[in-house]
């Protein structure tokens, strides 16, 4: 908790640096980001001291408490809110999630060994989750591992700049660049073990290729639009490109099944001659599929 508070204060200081109107010469200690960088470097050095294998069960438990698994089929009367990864990260309140928020600030790139520190924190958590799979078949631990990796990609997607017409721009922000570099260096063995365990638990189709879909979020123009959690499990939304076989199949479905018939609910309005498909989204709803498969 102390580490989380420390990192949170540093992030607030960096935010102040962005909005301050006072000239640097009027600040008693000079530019605040200078002070922050020095303090963060000292903290990094203390965090970099090798420790015994960590136990992240507290973080996993907090994740489970703030994002419980809900049976959407049986709880039809309950409104299940879609939770963003950043919302869940705030509720967990750990030093790691505060550290992730720092990555979205340009000044974080100037902090020595910042990328290495993030990489170590991510690797140690995924390794803990992967090692826990054999010792304890706890679905909450598996879900936390999925949340950890999917959360990083969701942050990268959110940080990608878009133009006025909504198109993704070629050059990502500094925060997205840092996170992309870190995620690409994640050990594949531990990550595969976590994703495979999650897919087996919910009987997800092999054709989904969930790990590949998550990695798509790192690529420009991949079509991954959003990563959320609903009913305690992962939901990924991917745009199907126009001109693709799947898009043409959906167009054909509308063309071959549309019937021009007047119904009373139109209340005198004209019946359309046809329907035109403008956009197709593919939704990977792990919770819904798990309920269906079981």
Phi, psi and omega in degrees: 000322180295320178297320179297317179295319180299311182294324179296319178296320178297317180297320178296322179295321178293323176297320178299320181299330181284330187252353184296146178250345178293142176291147183303327182293339181270357179271131186299328182246017179080195183301127187296326181296334175297313179298315181299314181300318180295314180296318182293325179297318178297320180293320178301318181297321179289324178288336185280353178292125182304137180236171173291160181310131185275156176242119183253028182296330179295314177298317180297320180293319178296321177299315181296322180291322182274346181221065184292151178282129184237135176281103185293333180287320182274329181264056183291336182278345182269138178273116182265115182280141173281124184252130176282159180296323180294325177298314180293323179299322179294325182286330181290323174055061176239165180299326181295315182290330173291324178296322178298322180296328178296331183296338181279357178261135181301327182295339182297333180292341180272350180280122183303135174063021182297316181296318179296323180295315178299316182299317181296318181295319181291314181300317183294325179289315179296322178295321178296316179298313181299320180289333180283342183295325181277327184277328186211111181282064182263115183294332179294324178292318178297316180297324179294320177298318177295317180299321181299307184288314179297327180295321178297316181292323177298321177295322179295316179298317181294331183275349181291125180289147178235152179279178183297331180273007176090358180281144180288132179277158187292319186262117179285165177288170182298322180298315179296324180295316179298310183296320179299315180297320181292313183296322180295340181264005179294136181299122186292328183297311181295317181296316179298321180297318181292313181295318179297319179296320179295315180296320180293320181298319183262005180054042180291143181298140178295333180293344177292327182048060189304318181297319178294321180297318178297317180295333178301329181299343180275345186261140178294136178071023183287334182097351177290116186264327187199145173231120184224178173234131179225129182064021177093359183230171188287138173228123180240134178245123181235132179278132177274123183293143176295141181094348179282158179304321180294318179297316179296325179296317178295319177301316179296325178299316179292320182293322186273346182248352183288134177238127179275091181225140180276134175236155186299332182293347178282341174050051175091349180287158182290151177270131180295149179286327181197174176241142180244128179279119181262324185207141178232127177246136173260126183247123175260095181259097187295323181295312181297319180293319179301318178294320180295316184290330181271000000 
